[in-house]
């Protein structure tokens, strides 16, 4: 993603183009499911191992899939299989932080350094800034400079070292301290730059305020109350439980699907910035509950949804929520996510009445340096989201 440069930067950049939501009061035609299926087939032909899509219009739900659950086998992608949701984790974490604000345990304009003094953070960095990516902190997973050059993060991006790093256990403090060893991107509050470091700090803040692991707070405040039975915060557990499709990243360039299979790994390098495992149905249930006021009182939901422009035309970022204009009069709200082997888009209309969730598993032959091909895939994903929420094709 442009928003999340975790392990497969090019595929991540593809997915952020599709973050979605539609405005109320617009007459929207029902999506053409045959066209959606064709678009999914095109993504598989272009290098995705599998795709699953869930589209909801009120109480009506359509699900579809393309590709295979595992390369070399004929089993199809399960339409409600589990997958690594990546940075959609951030929306869960931001929700918990705002619940703690509602309880009076912290304020959005509190200095983060006052709660987490061990890091020597700039005292001007506030809770609001880490939730909205305006802190200026270096992204520990790496940064793109304005000239297009990349500054690598704590994780190698290619070769055997990248595969080995994927299976290493990382501690949140290690991720933060690596980021703080790099110069800040800008003074706190002066600009916007997506940084996974912000949400590692948000997870640590939750733990400091509650005295419990952030994962326990996500379970007790969101997962259990909403009945998200297929959503997990895995911690050091490597396996994806239940039915799921496999994801691939050929870091070593062997061309062997088995060696490129990155389905099972401890997601400690993502932690509160992107470790959650879920399904299309559970993510739809979560976002709908959030947008319809089941998780936050109206004043804090308003704060969460107040967007900050980040320089991309028609795009804004709230507190753990991404807005993007998909078509004239049709804007989207939600988040997207990407970790090794998996990319996800979660999107809804403003009022929560329509939604779409797209889960992609990358294939072992996906060429990460084929920027034109990745751009075409990005366009296809955006068309799926736009058709599902706006009833029009992207750009029309």
N, C-alpha and C positions, 0 to 999 in steps of 0.2 A: 504494500500500500504506500501511497504517498504519505498517508497518515501513520503508517506503522512499518518501519523498515526493520522487520525481524529477520527471518532467515532467507526468504526468497524475495529479494527486493523488487524485482521486475514484476512478479505476479502480484505482490502487494500493491504496487503502483497501479496495476490494472484494476484491482477491486475497488479502490477508493472512488473511482469514477462513478460507481453505482450506488453510493449511499443514498437512501430515498425516503420520500413522504409526499403526500398530496394535499392540496389546500381544500378547505371546506367550501361548499357552494358550487363546485365545478361539476358539470354533467360529465360523467366518465363512463365510457363504454366498457362492457365486459371484455377482458383480454381474450385474444384468440389463442386457445390452448394448443391448437395444432402448430401455430407459429412459434409458441414458446417451446414446444417439443423440438421443432426444427432448429431453433437457436441453440438448445442444449446439445443436439447432435453435432452442430457446427463447432461448438467448444471442444467436444471430444475429438473431432477430426483434427482440430488445431493443436492438440497436445494435452488436453485434460484427460486424466484417467476416468473420472466420473463427475457427474453433476446431479444434484437433486434440488428441486424447487418446490416451494409451498406458496400458494397464492390464496389469500383469504379476502372475500368480499362480504362483510357482515358475517352471517353464519355459514355461508357457502365456502367450502374449501376444495381446492384442486391441488393435487400433488403429482409430480412427474419426475422421472430420472432418465439419465442416459449414461452410457459407458458401463464399466464393470467395477465390482467391488474390490477386485484384486487382479492385477495384471497377470495374464497366463491362465486365468480361470474364467468360466462363462457366467458366474453368478452376477446378476445385475446389482446396481447400487440400490440399497434399501431406501425407500422413499421417506422413512422416518428414522434413518440410521443415525448413530451418534457421530460427532466430529469435533475437532478442536476449533473452538470459536474465536480464538485469538483475542484481538483488542475489544471485542464486544464485552469482554470481562470488565473493561473500564466503565461501561454504563452501570453494571452491577455495583462496582466499587463506589462510583460517584453517588449512587442512590443511598448506599449505606452511610457515607459521610454526611449526606444531607439529612438523613434520619437522625444522626447524632447532633447535627445542628438544631434540629427540631426539639431534641431533648435537652438542649442547653449545655451540652458537653464541650462544644467548640463553636466558634463563629467563623463565617466565611472570610472575614477580614483579619482573623488571627494570624500572627506570624507563625509559620511552620517551625522555625527555629526555636520558638518558645516551648513547643511540645516535643521536638526531637533535637535537643541541644547537642547530641553526640557528633553531629556531622559538621558543625560550624557553618551552617547555611547562611546566606545573605539574609539578614533579619527582615528585609523588605519583601521577601517572598511570602505570600499569603496562601491560605487554604484555597481560596478562589483561584489563584494563579496556577496552582498545581492541577486543579481539576479542569482548567480551561487552556492549559498549555501556554500560558503567558509568563512563566517563571524565568525563561531564558536558560534553563539548565540544559547541558549537553545531553543528547539522547545516547544512553549507554549502548544501544544496539547499532549506533552509527548515524552519521549525518550526511546530507547532501548539501554542498555549498552552492552559492548562487551561480557559479560558473559551470555547474553540473558535475564537478569533481566530488568524490566521496571520501569521507574520513571514517575509517573503519572503527567499529565498536569493539566490545569485549569478545564478540563471537567471530571466529574466522568464517569467511563466506564461501570458501571453496577448498578442495583438496581433502586428504584424509583427516587433516586437523579439524575441519568443519564437522565431519561425521563424528569424530571423537568428542568434540565440544558439546555436541547435541546430547550426549549421554552423560555428561558431567553434571554433578550437583552444584548449584550456585546458591549462595546465601544472599538475601536481599541487601544486607549491608555492603556486601562485596560489589553489587551492581551500582549502588549509590556512590560508593567511594570511587569506583572507576570513573563515573560520570563527573564527579567533582574534581578529578585530577585533570580535567580538560577545561579550557576557558569557557566562560559563559557565552552564550550566543548574543545576548543583549542584556541590558539592565532590566530588572524585574518590572513587568507591566508595560514595557515600551514597545513590544511587538508580539508576534505569535510564532511559535515553532513547536511542532509536534514532538514530544519527548516521552518515551516510555519511562524515563526516570521519574517523572512527575507521579505516575501511578504506583511505582514501587514505594515512593514516599507516602502516598495516600493509604496504601495497605499498612505500612508501618504506623501511620497516624491512627488508624482504626485500632490497631493492637495496643498502642500506648493509651488510648482513651478508654478502652474497654477491658484491658487486661486479658484478652482472649485472642486466639489466632483470627486473622481477618476472615479466613474461610468459614469459621464457626459463625461469624456474624452474617456472612452471605447466606449460609444455610438457614439460620434461625429467623432472619428478617425477610428473606426473599424466597429461597428455594422451597422450604417446607410450607410456608403459608400459601404459596401459589400452587402447590402440588406439582412442582417440576421434577417428576420422578426420574427423568433421564438426564438431569443436569448434575454435573460433578465438579468439585474443585479438587484436582487430583493430587496436589502436593508432590511428593517424591514417587508416587505410583506411576509406572510407565505405561501400563496397558489401558486401552480404551475399552470400557466394559460394554457388553451387549453387542447387537448388530452394528456394523460400521463398514465404511469403505476405507481402503488403504490409500495413503498419500506417499508420494515419491519425491526425492531430491537427489539427483546424481552428483553429489559434491565431488566425488573422486573421478568422475568422467569415465567410469568403466563400461557404461552401456548395459549393465546387468541389473534388471529390475529388482532382483532379490537384495543386492547390495545397496540399492538406492531406496529401499523401502524404509521410510522414516515414520511409520505409523506409531510405533511404541517407543516413547522416550520420556524421561522425567522432565516436565515443563518448568523446571525451577528457574531457567533463564528468563522466563516470562513472568512468573509469579502473578502478583496482583495487576500487572499490565496486560496479561493475555493468556492465562492458563486454563480457563474454563472449558469443559467438554459439555456439549449439549446436543439438542435436536432442533429441527426447523419448527416443530410444534411448540416446544418449550420456549424457544426464543420469541416466537410470536406471542405466546401467553404472557411472557415477562414484559415485553415492550407495550403491549396493549394495556396491561394492568398499570404500568408506569404512567402512560399518557392519559389514562382515564381517572387518575387520582387515587388509585388503590394503595399506593406505596408512599406518597408524599402529600402533605397538605398543600392547598393551592398556592400560597405565597412562595414556598420553596420549589414547587414544580415550575412556577414562573421564573424563578432565579435559574433553575437548571436549563430552561429552554431559551434563556436570553442569549442570543448568539453574538459571537465576536468574529468579525471578518478576518480571514487569514490570507487574503491576497488572491485567492482563486475566484474567478467571476461566478457570482451566484452561489457562493458557499460560505457558511458560517459554522462556528463551533461553540456550543454552549458548555455546560458542565457535564462532560461525558456524553454529549449528544452532537451528532453531525447533521447540519442542514445543507441541502443542495437543491438548486433549481434544476428540475429535470426537463421541463417544457414550459412555455408561457402559461402562467397561472397555476403551475403544478410544482410545488416545492416538496422536498422530502425530509424526514427526520428519522434518525436511527444511528447505526454505527456499522463499521465493517471490521474485519479481522483477518490476520494472516500470520501463520506460523509455518514451519517447515512442513510441506506437503498439503497444507490446507488453507483455503481462502473462503471467507464468508461475507455476505452482505445481509444485514437486517434492516428493514425499512418499513415505514408505516405512513399513512396519512396523518395529518395534524390531529384529527379527532380519534384516531385509532380504529376507524371503521374498515379500513383496507390495509393490507400488509402483504409483503413478499419477503421470503427468505431464500437466499441462494447459497448453496454449499458446493464448493469446488474442491476436488482432489487432484493435485497436479500429477501428471504422468512422468515416467522416468525419462522420456525423450523430449520433454519440453525444453526448448532452447531459450535460456534466460538472456542471451545476447541478441535475440531476434526482436529488436524493439518494434519493428513494423508489425510483426505477427502478434506481439503482445498488445499493441495498440488496437489491432482488429478485434482481439478477444475482449479488450476493455469495452469497445463499442458494443459488442454483442451482449455483454453482461448489462451494460447500461440500457440497452434496448429491452431486455427482459424486465428490468425493474420499472422502466418508464411505461411500457405497455401494461404491466400489472397494476400500476397505481394511477396512471394518467389516461390510459386508453389510447395512447398515441405512441408512435415510434420516436426514439430519441432524435432530437434536432428538428422535429416537424412542428 
